[in-house]
Amino acid sequence: MPKFRFETTASGQTTAFEEELASADMASPRAIEKARAAIVEDPGTEQSGSITRVYDEAGYLVATVNFSDVLPVNPDAASDGISDAPIEEPGVMRSG
């Protein structure tokens, strides 16, 4: 399986990790999951400037997810501010 590098920039700090995924098509849904998890872990995170970028093994950018795009329009819709409704890849940009 190919490895992908996830780089998350939040509150001025960048963290990175690698993960094996079946294909590049799985990169953006996984990035959305990671963005949601980061928001739940630290609700004080500045979502407007937080972003996750996903790179393939060759170093090409395959997906970008802005944290602000994974938040529900109406935060009162979910008790924790994170909607469990499926998202059709908001704010995801792919190169290539």
Secondary structure, DSSP 8 states (H G I E B T S, - for coil): --EEEEEEEETTEEEEEEEE-S-GGGHHHHHHHHHHHHHHH-TTS-GGG-EEEEE-TTS-EEEEEEGGGSS-SSGGGSTTS---S----TT-B---
